[in-house]
Amino acid sequence: METTANFGALQSRVAPRMNKRYGRDMKRSHAQKELIDCHDCGAPVSFSAAACPTCGSREPTGPYVQSRAERLRHRAEEKNDHTLLAMTVLCLGIGFSYGSLMVGPWGAVGYGLIGVIIGVPAGFIMNVSRRLFG
């Protein structure tokens, strides 16, 4: 118990000296790091602010800029979406054509649904295998 009381007393004696010597500069540099220039009007605004108090801009930090890695990942995801959609439509068309030639109109609908059921996993497998094998 006595040790913690002594530590508290020591801390209260040392802390004011540190604040007198370094406190002002540390506070000023911390405040400067928090303030940025508004993207629209150039007025200083807090980094965490939702809007600029001067001009009311909803994006005072400016628009979000994607990194190169993010752009590449989004392109790969977009390519995966296109592959999945193309494979689904292809299997739907094959199933619909087969059903209409062999059974009739209701067979076209049934085989088209089977084509969709086969096409979605096939597109998914193509996307996963592309990522695994290069």
TORDREN-602894 format. One record per residue: y, z, x of N, C-alpha, C in turn; residue in three letters. Coordinates in Angstrom, 1 decimal. Example, Ala and Ser with C-alpha at 12.3 -4.5 7.8 and 13.67 -1.06 7.14 Angstrom:
# TORDREN-602894
<site n_py="-5.7" n_pz="7.8" n_px="13.2" ca_py="-4.5" ca_pz="7.8" ca_px="12.3" c_py="-3.3" c_pz="7.8" c_px="13.2" aa="ALA"/>
<site n_py="-2.2" n_pz="7.1" n_px="12.8" ca_py="-1.1" ca_pz="7.1" ca_px="13.7" c_py="0.0" c_pz="7.9" c_px="12.9" aa="SER"/>
***
This chain:
# TORDREN-602894
<site n_py="-1.2" n_pz="0.0" n_px="0.8" ca_py="0.0" ca_pz="0.0" ca_px="0.0" c_py="1.3" c_pz="0.0" c_px="0.9" aa="MET"/>
<site n_py="1.2" n_pz="0.8" n_px="1.9" ca_py="2.4" ca_pz="0.9" ca_px="2.7" c_py="2.7" c_pz="-0.4" c_px="3.5" aa="GLU"/>
<site n_py="1.6" n_pz="-1.1" n_px="3.8" ca_py="1.7" ca_pz="-2.3" ca_px="4.6" c_py="2.5" c_pz="-3.4" c_px="3.8" aa="THR"/>
<site n_py="2.1" n_pz="-3.5" n_px="2.5" ca_py="2.8" ca_pz="-4.5" ca_px="1.7" c_py="4.2" c_pz="-4.1" c_px="1.5" aa="THR"/>
<site n_py="4.5" n_pz="-2.8" n_px="1.3" ca_py="5.9" ca_pz="-2.4" ca_px="1.1" c_py="6.7" c_pz="-2.7" c_px="2.4" aa="ALA"/>
<site n_py="6.1" n_pz="-2.5" n_px="3.6" ca_py="6.8" ca_pz="-2.8" ca_px="4.8" c_py="7.0" c_pz="-4.3" c_px="5.0" aa="ASN"/>
<site n_py="6.0" n_pz="-5.1" n_px="4.6" ca_py="6.1" ca_pz="-6.5" ca_px="4.6" c_py="7.2" c_pz="-7.0" c_px="3.7" aa="PHE"/>
<site n_py="7.3" n_pz="-6.5" n_px="2.5" ca_py="8.4" ca_pz="-6.9" ca_px="1.6" c_py="9.8" c_pz="-6.5" c_px="2.2" aa="GLY"/>
<site n_py="9.9" n_pz="-5.3" n_px="2.8" ca_py="11.2" ca_pz="-4.9" ca_px="3.4" c_py="11.5" c_pz="-5.8" c_px="4.5" aa="ALA"/>
<site n_py="10.5" n_pz="-6.2" n_px="5.3" ca_py="10.8" ca_pz="-7.1" ca_px="6.5" c_py="11.2" c_pz="-8.4" c_px="6.0" aa="LEU"/>
<site n_py="10.5" n_pz="-8.9" n_px="5.0" ca_py="10.9" ca_pz="-10.2" ca_px="4.4" c_py="12.3" c_pz="-10.2" c_px="3.9" aa="GLN"/>
<site n_py="12.7" n_pz="-9.2" n_px="3.2" ca_py="14.0" ca_pz="-9.1" ca_px="2.6" c_py="15.1" c_pz="-9.1" c_px="3.7" aa="SER"/>
<site n_py="14.7" n_pz="-8.5" n_px="4.9" ca_py="15.7" ca_pz="-8.4" ca_px="6.0" c_py="15.8" c_pz="-9.8" c_px="6.7" aa="ARG"/>
<site n_py="14.7" n_pz="-10.5" n_px="6.8" ca_py="14.6" ca_pz="-11.7" ca_px="7.6" c_py="15.1" c_pz="-12.9" c_px="6.7" aa="VAL"/>
<site n_py="14.8" n_pz="-12.9" n_px="5.5" ca_py="15.1" ca_pz="-14.0" ca_px="4.6" c_py="16.6" c_pz="-14.3" c_px="4.5" aa="ALA"/>
<site n_py="17.5" n_pz="-13.3" n_px="4.4" ca_py="18.9" ca_pz="-13.6" ca_px="4.3" c_py="19.4" c_pz="-14.3" c_px="5.6" aa="PRO"/>
<site n_py="18.9" n_pz="-13.9" n_px="6.7" ca_py="19.4" ca_pz="-14.5" ca_px="8.0" c_py="19.0" c_pz="-16.0" c_px="8.0" aa="ARG"/>
<site n_py="17.7" n_pz="-16.3" n_px="7.5" ca_py="17.3" ca_pz="-17.7" ca_px="7.5" c_py="18.1" c_pz="-18.5" c_px="6.5" aa="MET"/>
<site n_py="18.4" n_pz="-17.9" n_px="5.4" ca_py="19.2" ca_pz="-18.6" ca_px="4.4" c_py="20.6" c_pz="-18.9" c_px="4.9" aa="ASN"/>
<site n_py="21.2" n_pz="-17.9" n_px="5.6" ca_py="22.6" ca_pz="-18.1" ca_px="6.2" c_py="22.6" c_pz="-19.2" c_px="7.2" aa="LYS"/>
<site n_py="21.5" n_pz="-19.3" n_px="8.0" ca_py="21.5" ca_pz="-20.3" ca_px="9.0" c_py="21.0" c_pz="-21.6" c_px="8.5" aa="ARG"/>
<site n_py="20.0" n_pz="-21.7" n_px="7.7" ca_py="19.4" ca_pz="-23.0" ca_px="7.3" c_py="19.5" c_pz="-23.3" c_px="5.9" aa="TYR"/>
<site n_py="19.8" n_pz="-22.3" n_px="5.0" ca_py="19.7" ca_pz="-22.5" ca_px="3.6" c_py="20.6" c_pz="-23.7" c_px="3.1" aa="GLY"/>
<site n_py="21.8" n_pz="-23.7" n_px="3.5" ca_py="22.7" ca_pz="-24.7" ca_px="3.0" c_py="22.3" c_pz="-26.1" c_px="3.3" aa="ARG"/>
<site n_py="21.9" n_pz="-26.4" n_px="4.5" ca_py="21.5" ca_pz="-27.7" ca_px="5.0" c_py="20.2" c_pz="-28.1" c_px="4.2" aa="ASP"/>
<site n_py="19.3" n_pz="-27.1" n_px="4.1" ca_py="18.0" ca_pz="-27.5" ca_px="3.4" c_py="18.3" c_pz="-27.8" c_px="2.0" aa="MET"/>
<site n_py="19.1" n_pz="-27.1" n_px="1.3" ca_py="19.4" ca_pz="-27.4" ca_px="-0.1" c_py="20.1" c_pz="-28.7" c_px="-0.3" aa="LYS"/>
<site n_py="21.0" n_pz="-29.0" n_px="0.6" ca_py="21.7" ca_pz="-30.3" ca_px="0.5" c_py="20.8" c_pz="-31.5" c_px="0.7" aa="ARG"/>
<site n_py="19.9" n_pz="-31.4" n_px="1.8" ca_py="19.0" ca_pz="-32.5" ca_px="2.0" c_py="18.0" c_pz="-32.6" c_px="0.9" aa="SER"/>
<site n_py="17.5" n_pz="-31.5" n_px="0.3" ca_py="16.6" ca_pz="-31.5" ca_px="-0.8" c_py="17.3" c_pz="-32.2" c_px="-2.0" aa="HIS"/>
<site n_py="18.5" n_pz="-31.9" n_px="-2.3" ca_py="19.2" ca_pz="-32.5" ca_px="-3.4" c_py="19.4" c_pz="-34.0" c_px="-3.1" aa="ALA"/>
<site n_py="19.7" n_pz="-34.4" n_px="-1.9" ca_py="19.9" ca_pz="-35.8" ca_px="-1.6" c_py="18.6" c_pz="-36.6" c_px="-1.8" aa="GLN"/>
<site n_py="17.4" n_pz="-36.0" n_px="-1.5" ca_py="16.2" ca_pz="-36.7" ca_px="-1.7" c_py="15.9" c_pz="-36.9" c_px="-3.2" aa="LYS"/>
<site n_py="16.3" n_pz="-35.9" n_px="-4.1" ca_py="16.1" ca_pz="-36.0" ca_px="-5.5" c_py="17.0" c_pz="-37.1" c_px="-6.1" aa="GLU"/>
<site n_py="18.2" n_pz="-37.3" n_px="-5.6" ca_py="19.1" ca_pz="-38.3" ca_px="-6.2" c_py="18.9" c_pz="-39.7" c_px="-5.7" aa="LEU"/>
<site n_py="18.8" n_pz="-40.6" n_px="-6.6" ca_py="18.7" ca_pz="-42.0" ca_px="-6.2" c_py="19.9" c_pz="-42.8" c_px="-6.9" aa="ILE"/>
<site n_py="20.1" n_pz="-44.0" n_px="-6.5" ca_py="21.1" ca_pz="-44.8" ca_px="-7.2" c_py="20.5" c_pz="-45.5" c_px="-8.4" aa="ASP"/>
<site n_py="21.2" n_pz="-45.5" n_px="-9.5" ca_py="20.7" ca_pz="-46.1" ca_px="-10.7" c_py="20.6" c_pz="-47.6" c_px="-10.4" aa="CYS"/>
<site n_py="19.6" n_pz="-48.2" n_px="-10.9" ca_py="19.3" ca_pz="-49.7" ca_px="-10.7" c_py="20.4" c_pz="-50.5" c_px="-11.4" aa="HIS"/>
<site n_py="20.9" n_pz="-50.1" n_px="-12.5" ca_py="21.8" ca_pz="-50.9" ca_px="-13.3" c_py="23.3" c_pz="-50.6" c_px="-12.9" aa="ASP"/>
<site n_py="23.7" n_pz="-49.3" n_px="-12.8" ca_py="25.2" ca_pz="-49.1" ca_px="-12.6" c_py="25.4" c_pz="-48.6" c_px="-11.1" aa="CYS"/>
<site n_py="24.5" n_pz="-48.1" n_px="-10.4" ca_py="24.7" ca_pz="-47.6" ca_px="-9.1" c_py="25.1" c_pz="-46.1" c_px="-9.0" aa="GLY"/>
<site n_py="25.2" n_pz="-45.4" n_px="-10.1" ca_py="25.6" ca_pz="-44.0" ca_px="-10.1" c_py="24.4" c_pz="-43.2" c_px="-9.6" aa="ALA"/>
<site n_py="24.7" n_pz="-42.0" n_px="-9.0" ca_py="23.6" ca_pz="-41.2" ca_px="-8.6" c_py="22.9" c_pz="-40.6" c_px="-9.8" aa="PRO"/>
<site n_py="21.6" n_pz="-40.6" n_px="-9.8" ca_py="20.8" ca_pz="-40.0" ca_px="-10.9" c_py="19.5" c_pz="-39.4" c_px="-10.3" aa="VAL"/>
<site n_py="19.1" n_pz="-38.4" n_px="-11.0" ca_py="17.9" ca_pz="-37.7" ca_px="-10.5" c_py="16.7" c_pz="-38.6" c_px="-10.6" aa="SER"/>
<site n_py="15.8" n_pz="-38.5" n_px="-9.6" ca_py="14.6" ca_pz="-39.3" ca_px="-9.6" c_py="13.7" c_pz="-39.1" c_px="-10.8" aa="PHE"/>
<site n_py="13.7" n_pz="-37.9" n_px="-11.3" ca_py="12.8" ca_pz="-37.5" ca_px="-12.5" c_py="13.5" c_pz="-37.8" c_px="-13.8" aa="SER"/>
<site n_py="14.7" n_pz="-38.3" n_px="-13.8" ca_py="15.4" ca_pz="-38.5" ca_px="-15.1" c_py="14.8" c_pz="-39.6" c_px="-15.9" aa="ALA"/>
<site n_py="14.8" n_pz="-39.4" n_px="-17.2" ca_py="14.3" ca_pz="-40.5" ca_px="-18.1" c_py="15.3" c_pz="-41.6" c_px="-18.3" aa="ALA"/>
<site n_py="16.6" n_pz="-41.2" n_px="-18.2" ca_py="17.6" ca_pz="-42.2" ca_px="-18.4" c_py="18.8" c_pz="-41.9" c_px="-17.6" aa="ALA"/>
<site n_py="19.6" n_pz="-42.9" n_px="-17.2" ca_py="20.8" ca_pz="-42.6" ca_px="-16.4" c_py="21.9" c_pz="-42.0" c_px="-17.3" aa="CYS"/>
<site n_py="22.5" n_pz="-40.9" n_px="-16.9" ca_py="23.5" ca_pz="-40.2" ca_px="-17.7" c_py="24.8" c_pz="-41.0" c_px="-17.8" aa="PRO"/>
<site n_py="25.0" n_pz="-41.9" n_px="-16.9" ca_py="26.3" ca_pz="-42.7" ca_px="-16.8" c_py="26.2" c_pz="-43.9" c_px="-17.8" aa="THR"/>
<site n_py="25.1" n_pz="-44.8" n_px="-17.6" ca_py="25.1" ca_pz="-46.0" ca_px="-18.3" c_py="24.0" c_pz="-46.0" c_px="-19.4" aa="CYS"/>
<site n_py="23.1" n_pz="-45.0" n_px="-19.4" ca_py="22.0" ca_pz="-44.9" ca_px="-20.4" c_py="20.8" c_pz="-45.7" c_px="-20.2" aa="GLY"/>
<site n_py="20.7" n_pz="-46.3" n_px="-19.0" ca_py="19.6" ca_pz="-47.2" ca_px="-18.7" c_py="18.3" c_pz="-46.4" c_px="-18.8" aa="SER"/>
<site n_py="17.3" n_pz="-47.0" n_px="-19.4" ca_py="16.0" ca_pz="-46.3" ca_px="-19.6" c_py="15.1" c_pz="-46.4" c_px="-18.3" aa="ARG"/>
<site n_py="15.5" n_pz="-47.2" n_px="-17.4" ca_py="14.7" ca_pz="-47.4" ca_px="-16.1" c_py="15.7" c_pz="-47.2" c_px="-15.0" aa="GLU"/>
<site n_py="16.2" n_pz="-46.0" n_px="-14.7" ca_py="17.2" ca_pz="-45.8" ca_px="-13.6" c_py="16.6" c_pz="-46.1" c_px="-12.2" aa="PRO"/>
<site n_py="15.3" n_pz="-46.1" n_px="-12.1" ca_py="14.7" ca_pz="-46.4" ca_px="-10.8" c_py="14.5" c_pz="-47.8" c_px="-10.6" aa="THR"/>
<site n_py="14.7" n_pz="-48.6" n_px="-11.6" ca_py="14.4" ca_pz="-50.1" ca_px="-11.6" c_py="13.0" c_pz="-50.4" c_px="-12.1" aa="GLY"/>
<site n_py="12.7" n_pz="-51.7" n_px="-12.2" ca_py="11.4" ca_pz="-52.1" ca_px="-12.7" c_py="10.3" c_pz="-51.7" c_px="-11.7" aa="PRO"/>
<site n_py="9.1" n_pz="-51.4" n_px="-12.2" ca_py="8.0" ca_pz="-51.1" ca_px="-11.3" c_py="7.6" c_pz="-52.3" c_px="-10.6" aa="TYR"/>
<site n_py="7.4" n_pz="-52.2" n_px="-9.3" ca_py="6.9" ca_pz="-53.3" ca_px="-8.4" c_py="5.5" c_pz="-53.0" c_px="-8.0" aa="VAL"/>
<site n_py="4.6" n_pz="-53.9" n_px="-8.3" ca_py="3.2" ca_pz="-53.7" ca_px="-7.9" c_py="3.0" c_pz="-54.0" c_px="-6.5" aa="GLN"/>
<site n_py="2.1" n_pz="-53.3" n_px="-5.9" ca_py="1.7" ca_pz="-53.5" ca_px="-4.5" c_py="0.8" c_pz="-54.7" c_px="-4.4" aa="SER"/>
<site n_py="0.5" n_pz="-55.2" n_px="-3.3" ca_py="-0.4" ca_pz="-56.4" ca_px="-3.1" c_py="-1.8" c_pz="-56.1" c_px="-3.6" aa="ARG"/>
<site n_py="-2.3" n_pz="-54.9" n_px="-3.3" ca_py="-3.6" ca_pz="-54.5" ca_px="-3.7" c_py="-3.7" c_pz="-54.4" c_px="-5.3" aa="ALA"/>
<site n_py="-2.6" n_pz="-53.9" n_px="-5.9" ca_py="-2.6" ca_pz="-53.9" ca_px="-7.4" c_py="-2.6" c_pz="-55.3" c_px="-8.0" aa="GLU"/>
<site n_py="-1.8" n_pz="-56.2" n_px="-7.4" ca_py="-1.8" ca_pz="-57.6" ca_px="-7.9" c_py="-3.2" c_pz="-58.3" c_px="-7.7" aa="ARG"/>
<site n_py="-3.8" n_pz="-58.0" n_px="-6.6" ca_py="-5.1" ca_pz="-58.6" ca_px="-6.4" c_py="-6.2" c_pz="-58.1" c_px="-7.4" aa="LEU"/>
<site n_py="-6.1" n_pz="-56.8" n_px="-7.6" ca_py="-7.0" ca_pz="-56.2" ca_px="-8.6" c_py="-6.8" c_pz="-56.7" c_px="-10.0" aa="ARG"/>
<site n_py="-5.5" n_pz="-56.9" n_px="-10.4" ca_py="-5.2" ca_pz="-57.4" ca_px="-11.7" c_py="-5.7" c_pz="-58.9" c_px="-11.8" aa="HIS"/>
<site n_py="-5.5" n_pz="-59.6" n_px="-10.8" ca_py="-6.0" ca_pz="-61.0" ca_px="-10.8" c_py="-7.5" c_pz="-61.0" c_px="-11.0" aa="ARG"/>
<site n_py="-8.2" n_pz="-60.2" n_px="-10.3" ca_py="-9.7" ca_pz="-60.1" ca_px="-10.4" c_py="-10.1" c_pz="-59.7" c_px="-11.8" aa="ALA"/>
<site n_py="-9.4" n_pz="-58.7" n_px="-12.4" ca_py="-9.7" ca_pz="-58.3" ca_px="-13.7" c_py="-9.4" c_pz="-59.4" c_px="-14.7" aa="GLU"/>
<site n_py="-8.4" n_pz="-60.2" n_px="-14.5" ca_py="-8.0" ca_pz="-61.3" ca_px="-15.4" c_py="-9.1" c_pz="-62.4" c_px="-15.3" aa="GLU"/>
<site n_py="-9.6" n_pz="-62.6" n_px="-14.1" ca_py="-10.6" ca_pz="-63.6" ca_px="-13.9" c_py="-11.9" c_pz="-63.2" c_px="-14.6" aa="LYS"/>
<site n_py="-12.2" n_pz="-61.9" n_px="-14.5" ca_py="-13.4" ca_pz="-61.3" ca_px="-15.2" c_py="-13.3" c_pz="-61.5" c_px="-16.7" aa="ASN"/>
<site n_py="-12.1" n_pz="-61.3" n_px="-17.2" ca_py="-11.9" ca_pz="-61.4" ca_px="-18.7" c_py="-12.1" c_pz="-62.9" c_px="-19.1" aa="ASP"/>
<site n_py="-11.6" n_pz="-63.8" n_px="-18.3" ca_py="-11.8" ca_pz="-65.2" ca_px="-18.6" c_py="-13.3" c_pz="-65.6" c_px="-18.5" aa="HIS"/>
<site n_py="-14.0" n_pz="-65.1" n_px="-17.5" ca_py="-15.4" ca_pz="-65.4" ca_px="-17.4" c_py="-16.2" c_pz="-64.9" c_px="-18.6" aa="THR"/>
<site n_py="-15.9" n_pz="-63.6" n_px="-19.0" ca_py="-16.6" ca_pz="-63.0" ca_px="-20.1" c_py="-16.3" c_pz="-63.8" c_px="-21.4" aa="LEU"/>
<site n_py="-15.1" n_pz="-64.2" n_px="-21.6" ca_py="-14.7" ca_pz="-65.0" ca_px="-22.8" c_py="-15.4" c_pz="-66.4" c_px="-22.8" aa="LEU"/>
<site n_py="-15.3" n_pz="-67.0" n_px="-21.6" ca_py="-15.9" ca_pz="-68.4" ca_px="-21.5" c_py="-17.4" c_pz="-68.3" c_px="-21.7" aa="ALA"/>
<site n_py="-18.1" n_pz="-67.3" n_px="-21.2" ca_py="-19.5" ca_pz="-67.2" ca_px="-21.4" c_py="-19.9" c_pz="-66.9" c_px="-22.8" aa="MET"/>
<site n_py="-19.1" n_pz="-66.1" n_px="-23.5" ca_py="-19.4" ca_pz="-65.7" ca_px="-24.9" c_py="-19.2" c_pz="-67.0" c_px="-25.7" aa="THR"/>
<site n_py="-18.1" n_pz="-67.7" n_px="-25.5" ca_py="-17.8" ca_pz="-68.9" ca_px="-26.3" c_py="-18.9" c_pz="-70.0" c_px="-26.1" aa="VAL"/>
<site n_py="-19.3" n_pz="-70.1" n_px="-24.8" ca_py="-20.4" ca_pz="-71.1" ca_px="-24.5" c_py="-21.7" c_pz="-70.8" c_px="-25.2" aa="LEU"/>
<site n_py="-22.1" n_pz="-69.5" n_px="-25.1" ca_py="-23.3" ca_pz="-69.1" ca_px="-25.8" c_py="-23.2" c_pz="-69.2" c_px="-27.3" aa="CYS"/>
<site n_py="-22.1" n_pz="-68.9" n_px="-27.8" ca_py="-21.8" ca_pz="-69.1" ca_px="-29.3" c_py="-22.0" c_pz="-70.5" c_px="-29.7" aa="LEU"/>
<site n_py="-21.3" n_pz="-71.4" n_px="-28.9" ca_py="-21.4" ca_pz="-72.8" ca_px="-29.2" c_py="-22.8" c_pz="-73.4" c_px="-29.1" aa="GLY"/>
<site n_py="-23.6" n_pz="-73.0" n_px="-28.1" ca_py="-25.0" ca_pz="-73.4" ca_px="-27.9" c_py="-25.8" c_pz="-72.9" c_px="-29.1" aa="ILE"/>
<site n_py="-25.7" n_pz="-71.6" n_px="-29.4" ca_py="-26.4" ca_pz="-71.1" ca_px="-30.6" c_py="-26.0" c_pz="-71.7" c_px="-31.9" aa="GLY"/>
<site n_py="-24.8" n_pz="-71.9" n_px="-32.1" ca_py="-24.3" ca_pz="-72.6" ca_px="-33.4" c_py="-24.8" c_pz="-74.0" c_px="-33.5" aa="PHE"/>
<site n_py="-24.8" n_pz="-74.7" n_px="-32.4" ca_py="-25.3" ca_pz="-76.1" ca_px="-32.4" c_py="-26.8" c_pz="-76.1" c_px="-32.6" aa="SER"/>
<site n_py="-27.5" n_pz="-75.3" n_px="-31.9" ca_py="-29.0" ca_pz="-75.3" ca_px="-32.1" c_py="-29.3" c_pz="-74.9" c_px="-33.6" aa="TYR"/>
<site n_py="-28.6" n_pz="-73.9" n_px="-34.1" ca_py="-28.9" ca_pz="-73.4" ca_px="-35.5" c_py="-28.6" c_pz="-74.5" c_px="-36.5" aa="GLY"/>
<site n_py="-27.5" n_pz="-75.2" n_px="-36.3" ca_py="-27.1" ca_pz="-76.2" ca_px="-37.3" c_py="-28.1" c_pz="-77.4" c_px="-37.2" aa="SER"/>
<site n_py="-28.6" n_pz="-77.8" n_px="-36.0" ca_py="-29.5" ca_pz="-78.9" ca_px="-35.9" c_py="-30.9" c_pz="-78.6" c_px="-36.4" aa="LEU"/>
<site n_py="-31.4" n_pz="-77.3" n_px="-36.2" ca_py="-32.7" ca_pz="-77.0" ca_px="-36.5" c_py="-32.9" c_pz="-76.4" c_px="-37.9" aa="MET"/>
<site n_py="-32.0" n_pz="-75.6" n_px="-38.3" ca_py="-32.2" ca_pz="-74.8" ca_px="-39.6" c_py="-31.2" c_pz="-75.2" c_px="-40.7" aa="VAL"/>
<site n_py="-30.0" n_pz="-75.3" n_px="-40.3" ca_py="-28.9" ca_pz="-75.7" ca_px="-41.3" c_py="-27.7" c_pz="-74.8" c_px="-41.1" aa="GLY"/>
<site n_py="-26.8" n_pz="-74.7" n_px="-42.2" ca_py="-25.6" ca_pz="-74.0" ca_px="-42.0" c_py="-25.8" c_pz="-72.4" c_px="-41.8" aa="PRO"/>
<site n_py="-26.7" n_pz="-71.8" n_px="-42.5" ca_py="-26.9" ca_pz="-70.4" ca_px="-42.3" c_py="-27.7" c_pz="-70.1" c_px="-41.0" aa="TRP"/>
<site n_py="-28.5" n_pz="-71.0" n_px="-40.6" ca_py="-29.1" ca_pz="-70.9" ca_px="-39.3" c_py="-28.1" c_pz="-71.0" c_px="-38.1" aa="GLY"/>
<site n_py="-27.0" n_pz="-71.9" n_px="-38.4" ca_py="-26.0" ca_pz="-72.0" ca_px="-37.4" c_py="-25.3" c_pz="-70.7" c_px="-37.2" aa="ALA"/>
<site n_py="-25.0" n_pz="-70.0" n_px="-38.3" ca_py="-24.3" ca_pz="-68.7" ca_px="-38.2" c_py="-25.2" c_pz="-67.7" c_px="-37.5" aa="VAL"/>
<site n_py="-26.5" n_pz="-67.6" n_px="-37.9" ca_py="-27.4" ca_pz="-66.7" ca_px="-37.3" c_py="-27.6" c_pz="-66.9" c_px="-35.8" aa="GLY"/>
<site n_py="-27.8" n_pz="-68.2" n_px="-35.4" ca_py="-28.0" ca_pz="-68.5" ca_px="-34.0" c_py="-26.7" c_pz="-68.3" c_px="-33.2" aa="TYR"/>
<site n_py="-25.6" n_pz="-68.6" n_px="-33.9" ca_py="-24.3" ca_pz="-68.3" ca_px="-33.2" c_py="-24.1" c_pz="-66.8" c_px="-32.9" aa="GLY"/>
<site n_py="-24.5" n_pz="-66.0" n_px="-33.8" ca_py="-24.4" ca_pz="-64.5" ca_px="-33.6" c_py="-25.4" c_pz="-64.1" c_px="-32.4" aa="LEU"/>
<site n_py="-26.6" n_pz="-64.7" n_px="-32.4" ca_py="-27.5" ca_pz="-64.5" ca_px="-31.3" c_py="-26.9" c_pz="-64.9" c_px="-30.0" aa="ILE"/>
<site n_py="-26.2" n_pz="-66.1" n_px="-30.0" ca_py="-25.5" ca_pz="-66.6" ca_px="-28.8" c_py="-24.5" c_pz="-65.6" c_px="-28.3" aa="GLY"/>
<site n_py="-23.7" n_pz="-65.0" n_px="-29.3" ca_py="-22.7" ca_pz="-64.0" ca_px="-28.9" c_py="-23.4" c_pz="-62.8" c_px="-28.3" aa="VAL"/>
<site n_py="-24.5" n_pz="-62.3" n_px="-28.9" ca_py="-25.2" ca_pz="-61.2" ca_px="-28.4" c_py="-25.8" c_pz="-61.4" c_px="-27.0" aa="ILE"/>
<site n_py="-26.1" n_pz="-62.7" n_px="-26.7" ca_py="-26.6" ca_pz="-63.0" ca_px="-25.4" c_py="-25.4" c_pz="-63.3" c_px="-24.4" aa="ILE"/>
<site n_py="-24.4" n_pz="-63.9" n_px="-24.9" ca_py="-23.2" ca_pz="-64.3" ca_px="-24.0" c_py="-22.5" c_pz="-63.1" c_px="-23.4" aa="GLY"/>
<site n_py="-22.2" n_pz="-62.1" n_px="-24.2" ca_py="-21.5" ca_pz="-60.9" ca_px="-23.7" c_py="-22.1" c_pz="-60.3" c_px="-22.5" aa="VAL"/>
<site n_py="-23.4" n_pz="-59.9" n_px="-22.6" ca_py="-24.1" ca_pz="-59.3" ca_px="-21.4" c_py="-24.2" c_pz="-60.3" c_px="-20.3" aa="PRO"/>
<site n_py="-24.4" n_pz="-61.6" n_px="-20.6" ca_py="-24.5" ca_pz="-62.6" ca_px="-19.5" c_py="-23.1" c_pz="-62.7" c_px="-18.7" aa="ALA"/>
<site n_py="-22.0" n_pz="-62.7" n_px="-19.4" ca_py="-20.7" ca_pz="-62.7" ca_px="-18.8" c_py="-20.5" c_pz="-61.4" c_px="-18.0" aa="GLY"/>
<site n_py="-20.9" n_pz="-60.3" n_px="-18.5" ca_py="-20.8" ca_pz="-59.0" ca_px="-17.8" c_py="-21.6" c_pz="-59.1" c_px="-16.5" aa="PHE"/>
<site n_py="-22.8" n_pz="-59.6" n_px="-16.6" ca_py="-23.7" ca_pz="-59.7" ca_px="-15.4" c_py="-23.1" c_pz="-60.6" c_px="-14.4" aa="ILE"/>
<site n_py="-22.5" n_pz="-61.7" n_px="-14.8" ca_py="-21.8" ca_pz="-62.6" ca_px="-13.9" c_py="-20.6" c_pz="-61.9" c_px="-13.2" aa="MET"/>
<site n_py="-19.9" n_pz="-61.1" n_px="-13.9" ca_py="-18.7" ca_pz="-60.4" ca_px="-13.3" c_py="-19.2" c_pz="-59.3" c_px="-12.3" aa="ASN"/>
<site n_py="-20.3" n_pz="-58.6" n_px="-12.7" ca_py="-20.8" ca_pz="-57.6" ca_px="-11.8" c_py="-21.4" c_pz="-58.2" c_px="-10.5" aa="VAL"/>
<site n_py="-22.1" n_pz="-59.3" n_px="-10.7" ca_py="-22.8" ca_pz="-59.9" ca_px="-9.5" c_py="-21.7" c_pz="-60.5" c_px="-8.6" aa="SER"/>
<site n_py="-20.6" n_pz="-61.0" n_px="-9.2" ca_py="-19.6" ca_pz="-61.6" ca_px="-8.4" c_py="-19.0" c_pz="-60.5" c_px="-7.5" aa="ARG"/>
<site n_py="-18.8" n_pz="-59.3" n_px="-8.0" ca_py="-18.2" ca_pz="-58.2" ca_px="-7.3" c_py="-19.2" c_pz="-57.7" c_px="-6.2" aa="ARG"/>
<site n_py="-20.5" n_pz="-57.7" n_px="-6.5" ca_py="-21.5" ca_pz="-57.2" ca_px="-5.6" c_py="-21.8" c_pz="-58.2" c_px="-4.4" aa="LEU"/>
<site n_py="-21.8" n_pz="-59.4" n_px="-4.8" ca_py="-22.3" ca_pz="-60.4" ca_px="-3.8" c_py="-21.1" c_pz="-61.3" c_px="-3.2" aa="PHE"/>
<site n_py="-19.9" n_pz="-60.9" n_px="-3.5" ca_py="-18.9" ca_pz="-61.6" ca_px="-2.8" c_py="-17.9" c_pz="-62.3" c_px="-3.7" aa="GLY"/>
***
